[in-house]
Amino acid sequence: MTALSRRGLFALALVGGGSALTACDSSGGGSGGSGTVNVLYAGSLVALMEKQLGPAYEKATGDRFAGFGGGSTALAAQIKGRVRKADVFVSASPKADEELMGTAGGDWVQWYVSFASSPLVLGYHRKSKFAAQLEAGPWYDVITRDGFRLGTTDPKADPKGKLAHQALLAAGQDHPALLALAKNDKIVFPEETLVADLQSGQLDAGFFYSSEATIAGIPTVQLTGQQLAATYTASVVKGAPNRAGAEAFVAHLLGAEARKVLQQDGFRLITPPTVTGTGVPDTIRKALSS
């Protein structure tokens, strides 16, 4: 099965046949149980959104959370191209938001809040025959050995894939075998399924953010000599079908309960969260100051 088809199957399962991204049930606000909040989010947040923050938001507001995960860069392009309609965009890189800002970006995003970060690490399968070697290090020697199965994401569609590509290129200055690995399309997997691919034993190791590895219970090794990390952002999308619900979801994401969950899951909180752009709704400003 190709990476594209696996992405499609996963997405359909995630949103119940893909209908969650339509606005057919988006009437009402974010606190009366009368609407659906459609959230496009970075694929590295699948477990966080679907198992923790989404259900917590539904319990707190009575509204329905409908999420779709994918590479942040790809999701931004889909918003800009009107391929997907959403109320909220949660990205793993401010650059994805910036692609949606201003006249050139269609003014889809007027502001965004940076609320957490997470370093890039190498996660590995506990039963991999290379596990002990990875623990002993250095990581850049182990991943080029014969038979090693490495996974990353598409650098053109996903900020994590881009960071992993940068890590390989930087280490490759002293270890040329990594330069060839950085060009190998066979190591590219959909972001939403990379955790499952590792846990099922299809991979020996993969590039992850430390937070998603923490949530999934994946052992990791640090990328020595590297200072690469995701910066997570949230914004309300222009023309959001359920704008009140969108504002309520972002406020919930920035609230004390959600921030406690984020911290427990290994995210590094940005305190206070920082705002880029103008026009932040009062509902969200109150959450920022609480």
C-alpha positions in Angstrom: 0.0 0.0 0.0 1.4 3.4 -0.9 2.0 6.2 1.6 -0.7 8.2 0.0 -3.3 5.5 0.3 -2.4 4.8 3.9 -2.8 8.5 4.6 -6.2 8.4 3.1 -7.4 5.4 4.9 -6.2 6.7 8.2 -7.8 10.1 7.6 -11.2 8.5 6.8 -11.1 6.4 9.9 -10.1 9.4 12.0 -13.0 11.6 11.0 -15.6 9.0 10.4 -15.6 8.8 6.6 -14.3 12.3 6.1 -17.6 14.0 6.8 -16.3 15.8 9.8 -14.7 18.5 7.7 -17.9 19.7 6.2 -20.0 22.4 7.8 -23.2 20.4 7.9 -23.4 20.5 11.7 -21.6 23.7 12.5 -24.5 25.9 13.7 -24.4 27.2 17.2 -21.7 28.4 19.6 -18.9 26.7 21.5 -20.7 26.3 24.8 -24.2 25.2 24.2 -23.8 21.7 22.8 -25.3 22.8 19.5 -22.3 22.7 17.1 -19.4 20.8 15.7 -15.9 22.4 15.9 -13.8 21.2 12.9 -10.1 21.3 13.8 -7.2 20.7 11.3 -4.1 19.8 13.4 -0.5 18.7 13.0 -0.3 14.9 12.6 2.1 14.7 15.5 -0.9 15.6 17.7 -3.2 12.8 16.8 -3.1 11.0 20.2 -3.3 14.3 22.1 -6.3 15.7 20.1 -8.3 12.5 19.7 -7.7 10.9 23.1 -7.2 13.9 25.4 -8.0 17.4 24.3 -10.9 16.7 22.0 -12.9 14.6 24.5 -12.1 17.1 27.3 -13.4 19.9 25.1 -16.6 18.0 24.4 -17.1 17.3 28.1 -16.5 20.9 29.0 -18.7 22.5 26.4 -21.2 19.9 25.1 -20.0 20.6 21.5 -18.6 18.0 19.2 -15.0 17.9 18.3 -14.2 16.8 14.7 -10.4 16.5 14.0 -8.3 15.8 11.0 -4.5 15.4 11.3 -1.9 15.8 8.7 1.4 17.6 7.8 1.1 21.2 8.8 2.5 22.5 5.5 0.2 20.3 3.5 -2.8 21.4 5.6 -2.0 25.0 5.2 -1.9 24.5 1.4 -5.3 22.7 1.6 -6.8 25.6 3.5 -5.4 28.1 1.0 -6.6 26.1 -1.9 -10.1 25.7 -0.4 -9.6 21.9 -0.4 -10.6 21.7 3.3 -12.8 23.9 5.4 -12.0 24.3 9.1 -12.8 26.3 12.2 -9.4 26.0 13.8 -5.8 25.3 12.5 -3.3 23.9 15.0 0.2 23.8 13.4 3.6 22.5 14.4 5.4 25.4 12.8 4.7 29.2 12.6 5.8 29.1 9.0 2.7 27.1 8.1 0.6 29.9 9.6 2.6 32.6 7.8 1.7 30.9 4.5 -1.9 31.8 5.3 -1.3 35.4 6.3 -1.5 38.6 4.3 -2.8 39.2 0.8 -0.5 36.5 -0.7 -1.8 34.0 1.8 -5.4 34.8 1.3 -5.8 36.3 4.8 -6.9 32.9 6.0 -5.1 33.5 9.2 -4.8 37.0 10.8 -3.2 35.9 14.0 -1.8 32.9 15.7 -0.9 31.9 19.3 2.3 30.0 19.9 1.6 27.9 23.0 4.1 25.0 23.3 7.2 23.4 21.8 8.7 20.0 21.5 12.3 18.9 20.6 13.0 16.5 17.7 14.3 13.2 18.9 15.0 9.7 17.4 12.5 7.2 18.7 13.2 3.5 18.4 11.4 0.1 18.7 12.2 -1.6 22.0 12.6 -5.0 20.3 14.7 -3.7 17.4 18.0 -5.6 17.0 19.6 -2.1 16.9 18.1 -0.9 20.2 21.2 -1.5 22.3 23.4 0.1 19.6 21.2 3.2 19.5 21.3 3.5 23.3 25.1 3.3 23.2 25.3 5.7 20.2 26.1 7.7 18.4 22.8 7.7 16.6 24.2 8.9 13.3 26.4 5.9 13.0 23.7 3.3 13.8 21.0 4.5 11.4 23.2 3.9 8.4 24.0 0.3 9.2 22.8 -2.5 6.8 19.3 -3.5 7.4 18.3 -0.5 9.5 14.8 0.6 8.8 14.4 4.4 9.4 11.2 6.4 9.2 10.6 10.1 8.8 7.9 12.3 7.2 7.8 14.3 4.0 9.8 17.5 4.3 7.6 19.1 1.7 4.4 18.5 3.6 5.4 18.4 7.2 7.6 20.6 9.5 8.9 17.5 11.3 10.1 16.0 8.1 11.8 19.2 7.3 13.5 19.3 10.7 14.6 15.6 10.3 16.0 16.4 6.8 18.0 19.3 8.4 19.3 16.9 11.1 20.5 14.4 8.5 22.1 17.1 6.4 23.9 18.7 9.4 25.2 15.4 10.7 26.0 14.4 7.1 28.7 17.1 6.9 31.0 14.7 8.9 29.2 11.5 8.0 28.5 11.4 4.2 26.3 8.3 4.4 23.6 10.5 6.0 23.5 12.7 2.9 22.4 9.8 0.8 19.8 8.8 3.5 18.4 12.3 3.4 17.6 11.8 -0.3 16.0 8.4 0.1 12.2 8.6 -0.5 11.8 5.1 1.0 12.2 6.4 4.5 9.2 8.8 4.1 6.0 7.8 5.8 2.7 9.7 6.6 3.1 11.7 9.8 -0.3 10.4 11.2 0.8 6.7 10.9 4.5 7.0 11.8 4.0 6.1 15.4 1.9 3.0 14.5 4.5 2.0 11.9 7.2 2.0 14.6 5.1 0.3 17.2 4.1 -2.5 14.8 7.8 -3.2 14.2 7.9 -2.1 10.6 10.6 0.4 11.6 13.7 0.2 13.8 13.5 4.0 14.5 12.0 7.2 13.4 12.2 10.9 13.9 9.5 12.2 16.4 8.8 15.1 18.6 9.6 14.2 22.2 6.0 14.9 23.2 4.5 12.4 20.8 7.1 9.8 21.9 6.2 10.4 25.5 2.5 9.9 24.9 3.1 6.7 22.9 5.7 5.3 25.3 8.4 5.2 22.7 12.0 5.2 24.0 14.2 7.9 22.5 17.8 9.1 22.1 18.8 12.7 21.8 20.0 14.1 18.5 23.4 15.2 19.8 24.6 18.4 18.3 21.1 19.4 17.2 18.7 22.0 18.5 15.6 21.3 16.4 12.0 21.6 17.7 8.4 22.0 16.8 6.6 25.2 17.8 2.9 24.6 18.2 0.4 27.3 17.2 -3.3 27.7 17.1 -5.6 30.1 15.2 -9.2 30.6 14.0 -9.5 30.2 10.3 -11.1 32.9 8.2 -14.7 32.1 7.4 -14.9 29.5 10.1 -18.4 27.9 9.9 -18.6 27.7 13.7 -16.6 30.8 14.7 -17.9 30.9 18.3 -17.0 27.2 18.7 -13.6 27.9 17.2 -12.9 30.6 19.6 -14.1 28.4 22.5 -11.8 25.6 21.4 -8.7 27.8 21.2 -9.5 29.3 24.6 -9.8 25.8 26.0 -6.5 24.8 24.4 -4.9 27.7 26.2 -6.6 27.1 29.5 -5.2 25.7 32.7 -6.6 22.2 32.2 -5.2 21.7 28.7 -1.9 23.2 29.6 -1.6 20.7 32.5 -2.2 17.9 30.0 0.4 19.3 27.7 3.0 19.5 30.4 2.3 16.0 31.6 2.7 14.8 28.0 6.2 16.3 27.8 5.5 19.5 25.9 7.5 22.6 26.8 4.9 25.3 27.5 5.5 28.8 26.1 4.6 30.9 29.1 2.9 33.2 28.5 1.7 32.1 25.1 2.8 34.6 22.4 0.6 36.2 19.8 1.6 37.1 16.3 -0.7 39.2 14.1 -3.7 41.3 15.0 -7.4 40.8 15.7 -7.3 38.2 18.5 -10.9 37.7 19.8 -11.7 38.8 23.3 -12.6 35.2 24.3 -9.0 34.1 23.5 -7.4 37.2 25.0 -9.1 36.4 28.3 -7.6 32.9 28.1 -4.2 34.4 27.5 -4.4 36.5 30.5 -5.8 33.9 32.9 
